[in-house]
Protein backbone atom coordinates (compact mmCIF):
# COMPACT_ATOMS: atom_id res chain seq x y z
CA UNK A 1 0.00 0.00 0.00
CA UNK A 2 1.47 3.39 -0.94
CA UNK A 3 2.65 5.57 1.92
CA UNK A 4 1.71 8.68 -0.07
CA UNK A 5 -1.35 8.75 -2.33
CA UNK A 6 -0.57 8.55 -6.04
CA UNK A 7 -1.12 11.55 -8.26
CA UNK A 8 -4.17 11.04 -10.55
CA UNK A 9 -3.88 8.56 -13.41
CA UNK A 10 -5.30 11.23 -15.75
CA UNK A 11 -2.87 13.93 -14.58
CA UNK A 12 -2.32 16.54 -17.31
CA UNK A 13 0.17 19.03 -15.84
CA UNK A 14 2.97 19.79 -16.35
CA UNK A 15 1.95 18.78 -19.86
CA UNK A 16 5.40 18.43 -21.42
CA UNK A 17 6.62 16.18 -18.62
CA UNK A 18 3.48 14.05 -18.37
CA UNK A 19 3.43 13.64 -22.15
CA UNK A 20 7.11 12.61 -22.18
CA UNK A 21 6.53 9.99 -19.50
CA UNK A 22 3.42 8.64 -21.22
CA UNK A 23 5.37 8.46 -24.48
CA UNK A 24 8.09 6.36 -22.85
CA UNK A 25 5.47 4.14 -21.22
CA UNK A 26 3.38 3.51 -24.32
CA UNK A 27 0.60 5.95 -23.42
CA UNK A 28 0.02 5.41 -19.70
CA UNK A 29 1.38 6.36 -16.32
CA UNK A 30 2.61 3.55 -14.08
CA UNK A 31 2.15 3.71 -10.32
CA UNK A 32 5.85 4.54 -10.08
CA UNK A 33 5.33 7.57 -12.33
CA UNK A 34 2.31 8.68 -10.34
CA UNK A 35 4.44 8.64 -7.20
CA UNK A 36 7.37 10.45 -8.85
CA UNK A 37 5.09 13.16 -10.22
CA UNK A 38 4.60 14.58 -6.72
CA UNK A 39 7.97 16.18 -7.57
CA UNK A 40 8.01 17.28 -11.24
CA UNK A 41 11.72 18.13 -11.06
CA UNK A 42 12.55 14.70 -9.73
CA UNK A 43 10.24 12.98 -12.24
CA UNK A 44 11.81 14.89 -15.13
CA UNK A 45 15.33 13.87 -14.20
CA UNK A 46 14.25 10.28 -13.54
CA UNK A 47 12.47 9.94 -16.87
CA UNK A 48 15.44 11.20 -18.86
CA UNK A 49 18.00 9.16 -16.95
CA UNK A 50 16.05 5.89 -16.84
CA UNK A 51 15.10 6.31 -20.50
CA UNK A 52 18.80 6.41 -21.38
CA UNK A 53 19.64 3.46 -19.14
CA UNK A 54 16.88 1.38 -20.73
CA UNK A 55 17.41 2.26 -24.39
CA UNK A 56 20.81 3.82 -25.10
CA UNK A 57 23.39 1.43 -23.65
CA UNK A 58 25.56 -1.06 -25.53
CA UNK A 59 25.21 -3.61 -22.71
CA UNK A 60 23.43 -6.80 -23.79
CA UNK A 61 19.72 -6.38 -22.82
CA UNK A 62 19.76 -9.92 -21.40
CA UNK A 63 22.56 -9.02 -18.96
CA UNK A 64 20.87 -5.71 -18.14
CA UNK A 65 17.56 -7.36 -17.28
CA UNK A 66 19.25 -10.22 -15.42
CA UNK A 67 21.04 -7.70 -13.22
CA UNK A 68 17.82 -5.74 -12.63
CA UNK A 69 15.86 -8.87 -11.67
CA UNK A 70 18.59 -9.95 -9.27
CA UNK A 71 18.66 -6.53 -7.60
CA UNK A 72 14.88 -6.53 -7.35
CA UNK A 73 14.78 -9.87 -5.54
CA UNK A 74 17.72 -9.07 -3.29
CA UNK A 75 15.96 -5.87 -2.20
CA UNK A 76 12.48 -7.44 -1.97
CA UNK A 77 11.24 -5.02 -4.62
CA UNK A 78 8.41 -7.06 -6.12
CA UNK A 79 7.24 -4.15 -8.25
CA UNK A 80 10.64 -3.98 -9.95
CA UNK A 81 10.72 -7.73 -10.47
CA UNK A 82 7.17 -7.87 -11.86
CA UNK A 83 8.06 -5.27 -14.49
CA UNK A 84 11.46 -6.63 -15.45
CA UNK A 85 10.94 -10.40 -15.37
CA UNK A 86 8.95 -10.17 -18.64
CA UNK A 87 11.68 -7.98 -20.11
CA UNK A 88 14.27 -10.62 -19.18
CA UNK A 89 12.20 -13.30 -20.92
CA UNK A 90 11.76 -11.09 -23.98
CA UNK A 91 15.55 -10.65 -24.12
CA UNK A 92 16.06 -14.43 -24.26
CA UNK A 93 16.12 -15.46 -20.61
CA UNK A 94 14.17 -18.40 -19.22
CA UNK A 95 11.69 -18.94 -16.40
CA UNK A 96 14.10 -21.49 -14.89
CA UNK A 97 16.79 -18.81 -14.68
CA UNK A 98 14.35 -16.42 -13.02
CA UNK A 99 13.34 -19.09 -10.50
CA UNK A 100 17.04 -19.65 -9.71
CA UNK A 101 17.35 -16.00 -8.68
CA UNK A 102 15.57 -16.87 -5.44
CA UNK A 103 19.15 -17.71 -4.31
CA UNK A 104 21.50 -15.34 -6.13
CA UNK A 105 24.76 -16.66 -4.55
CA UNK A 106 23.84 -20.18 -5.67
CA UNK A 107 22.99 -18.88 -9.14
CA UNK A 108 26.48 -17.33 -9.37
CA UNK A 109 27.89 -20.86 -9.13
CA UNK A 110 25.35 -22.47 -11.49
CA UNK A 111 27.27 -23.15 -14.70
CA UNK A 112 24.36 -25.19 -16.10
CA UNK A 113 21.72 -22.44 -16.13
CA UNK A 114 23.98 -19.41 -16.57
CA UNK A 115 26.79 -18.48 -18.96
CA UNK A 116 30.09 -17.05 -17.63
CA UNK A 117 28.97 -13.50 -18.50
CA UNK A 118 25.63 -14.05 -16.77
CA UNK A 119 27.30 -15.49 -13.67
CA UNK A 120 29.68 -12.54 -13.34
CA UNK A 121 26.72 -10.20 -13.84
CA UNK A 122 24.97 -11.88 -10.92
CA UNK A 123 28.11 -11.83 -8.80
CA UNK A 124 28.62 -8.09 -9.26
CA UNK A 125 24.91 -7.43 -8.69
CA UNK A 126 25.07 -9.37 -5.42
CA UNK A 127 28.27 -7.71 -4.21
CA UNK A 128 27.12 -4.18 -5.06
CA UNK A 129 23.68 -4.70 -3.52
CA UNK A 130 24.67 -6.51 -0.35
CA UNK A 131 28.28 -5.47 0.25
CA UNK A 132 28.78 -2.30 -1.85
CA UNK A 133 32.47 -3.09 -2.44
CA UNK A 134 33.01 -5.63 -5.22
CA UNK A 135 35.68 -8.35 -5.03
CA UNK A 136 38.48 -7.71 -7.53
CA UNK A 137 38.20 -11.27 -8.87
CA UNK A 138 34.70 -10.52 -10.11
CA UNK A 139 35.88 -7.36 -11.84
CA UNK A 140 38.67 -9.31 -13.48
CA UNK A 141 36.08 -11.79 -14.76
CA UNK A 142 33.87 -8.95 -15.97
CA UNK A 143 36.79 -7.32 -17.82
CA UNK A 144 37.54 -10.67 -19.45
CA UNK A 145 33.91 -11.12 -20.57
CA UNK A 146 32.97 -7.56 -21.56
CA UNK A 147 34.60 -4.48 -23.09
CA UNK A 148 35.27 -1.57 -20.69
CA UNK A 149 32.21 0.42 -21.80
CA UNK A 150 29.90 -2.48 -21.00
CA UNK A 151 31.53 -3.12 -17.62
CA UNK A 152 30.88 0.53 -16.72
CA UNK A 153 27.31 0.25 -18.01
CA UNK A 154 26.70 -2.96 -16.03
CA UNK A 155 27.86 -1.28 -12.81
CA UNK A 156 25.69 1.73 -13.67
CA UNK A 157 22.61 -0.43 -14.27
CA UNK A 158 23.06 -2.21 -10.96
CA UNK A 159 23.55 1.07 -9.12
CA UNK A 160 20.54 2.61 -10.86
CA UNK A 161 18.16 -0.20 -10.04
CA UNK A 162 19.29 -0.29 -6.45
CA UNK A 163 18.09 3.33 -6.39
CA UNK A 164 14.83 2.37 -8.08
CA UNK A 165 14.14 -0.55 -5.74
CA UNK A 166 14.82 1.51 -2.63
CA UNK A 167 12.44 4.23 -3.84
CA UNK A 168 9.72 1.66 -4.58
CA UNK A 169 10.06 -0.22 -1.31
CA UNK A 170 10.33 2.87 0.91
CA UNK A 171 7.18 4.43 -0.59
CA UNK A 172 5.21 1.17 -0.85
CA UNK A 173 4.50 1.47 -4.58
CA UNK A 174 1.96 -1.20 -5.58
CA UNK A 175 2.21 -3.52 -8.58
CA UNK A 176 -0.42 -2.54 -11.16
CA UNK A 177 -3.46 -4.79 -11.26
CA UNK A 178 -2.73 -5.66 -14.91
CA UNK A 179 0.36 -7.64 -13.89
CA UNK A 180 -0.02 -11.21 -12.66
CA UNK A 181 0.54 -11.68 -8.95
CA UNK A 182 0.85 -14.64 -6.63
CA UNK A 183 -1.08 -13.82 -3.44
CA UNK A 184 0.82 -16.45 -1.47
CA UNK A 185 4.11 -14.57 -1.59
CA UNK A 186 2.85 -11.04 -1.23
CA UNK A 187 2.95 -9.99 -4.84
CA UNK A 188 5.70 -12.01 -6.50
CA UNK A 189 4.89 -13.70 -9.79
CA UNK A 190 5.40 -17.42 -10.26
CA UNK A 191 7.72 -18.90 -12.91
CA UNK A 192 4.63 -20.43 -14.57
CA UNK A 193 3.00 -17.02 -14.86
CA UNK A 194 6.11 -15.40 -16.23
CA UNK A 195 5.88 -17.01 -19.64
CA UNK A 196 2.44 -15.47 -20.19
CA UNK A 197 3.57 -11.95 -19.38
CA UNK A 198 4.49 -9.43 -22.04
CA UNK A 199 7.00 -6.63 -21.44
CA UNK A 200 5.09 -4.13 -19.33
CA UNK A 201 7.06 -0.93 -19.59
CA UNK A 202 10.32 0.27 -18.16
CA UNK A 203 9.90 0.77 -14.43
N, C-alpha and C positions, 0 to 999 in steps of 0.2 A: 504494500500500500504506500502511495507516495507521501512523503513527509511535508511536501508543499503541493498545493493543488496545481494541476497542469493549467497552462494557458489554453484558451479555447481551440478546438480542432479547426474551427473556421476562422482563426485569427487572420486579419488582413494587413495589419500595420506592425512594423514598418514594411511597406509593400515590397521594396526592392530586396530586403533580406528574406522575408517570408517566401517570396517568389523564387529566390535563389535556392532556398532549402527545399521547397517543393520540387523544383526542377531536378535537384540531385536525388531526391527520393522517389521520383516517378509520379509526382503529382499530389503527394500527401505529406502530412506531418506525422512523424513517429512520436511516441510518448517521450522519448529522449529529447526531441526537438522542442516539444511543448514545455518541457522543464527548462531547457536552455534559454528559451525565448523570454523568460523572466528578466534576463539580462541581454538586451540586443547586442551590446558590444561583445559580450562573451560568445553569444551564438554566432555572430559574424566571423569572429576569428576561428571558432571551432569548425564552422562549415567549410571555410577555405582550407584550413590545415588538414582536416580529415578527408576532404575531397582529394587533395593532393596525395595523401598517404594511400588512399584506396585506388587511385587511378593513374598516377604519374610515376610510379616507381618501376625500376627494372627487375626488382626481386620477383622470383617466381610466385604467382598468385597462390599456388598450392602451399608453399612454405609460409607465405604471409598469413593465410587463413589457418594453417596448422598452429602457428605461433599464437594467433589471436584466440583460438579455441582453448589452447592450453592455459593461457593467462586467465581466460574467463573462468575455467573450472578451478584453477588454483585460488582465485579470489572469490569464488562462490557468486560470480556474476552471471546468473542464469539468463538475464536479458541479453547480455553480450553473446553467450553461447547459442541461444535460440536464433539470433540473427546471423551468426557466422558459421554455424554447423552446415546449413544449406549451401553457403558460399564455398565451404571446404569441399563438399561433395561435388558441386558444380565445377570446381577446379581439378577434379580427378581423384579426390580422396575417397575413402570407403567408410561405411558405417562401423566396420570392425576396428578401424583405426580410431574413430571417434570414441568408441566404447573403451578402448585401451587408455584413453586419456584420463579415465577415472583414477589412474595411478601413473602420474607423469614420470617419476623416477624409474619405474619399471619399464615404461614405454621407451625411455632413453636407451635401455639395454636390449630392446626387442628388435633384433636384426631380421626377423621374419616379416613383421608387419611394416617396418619402417626402413627406408633407405639411409645411407650414411648422412646425407644432407638433412634429411628429416630428423634423424636422431640428434644431430648437433643443434638443429633448430630448437628441439624440445629441451635439450640440456641448457642452452643459453636462456630460453624462456623461463625455465625453472630457477636457474641461478639468479637472474635479474629480479624475478618476482619474489622469491623467498629469501635470498641472501644479498641482493643488490650487487655485490662484487662477484665477478665471473671468474672462474678458474681459468688460468692461462692455457691449460690443455684444451679446453673447449674452444678458445679463440684460435688456437693453432689449427684445430680441426676445421673450424669455420673458414679460416683463410685458405686451407687446402681445398675446400669444397666450393668456395664462392669467390668471385672477384671482390676487391676492396669496396667498390661502391655498394654491392649487395650485402656485404657484411655490415656496413654502416646502416643501410636501409633496414636490415633485419633487426639490429639493435634499436633503431628508431621506432619500428613497428611495435616491438615488445614494450618499449617505454611508453609509447602513445596509448596502447590499449590497457596498460596498467592504469594510466590516468582515467581512461574511459570507464573501466570497471569500478574504480574507486568512486567516481562521480555517481554512477548508477546505483551502487550498493548504498552509499551514504544517504542518497535522497530517496531510496526505495522505489525507483522507477519500475513500473509493472510491464510485463511482457504483453504485447497487444493480443487481443482476443483472437485475431486471425491466425496466430501461430499455434501449432499443436503444443499441448502441455500435458505432462504426466502428473496428476494430482498427488500421487504417492510420494514424490520427492520434492514437492514444493515448487514446481514450475519447470523442472528439467524435462527435456524431451528424450524419449526412448530411442535407441538405435533403430528399432523397427519403424518408428515414425519419421526418422530423418530422411529416408529414401523418398518419402512422399512430399517433402517440403521443397519448394522452389526458393531461389534466392530472394530474400525479403527486404532488400535495402541495406544500406551501409551504415549501421549503427556505430 
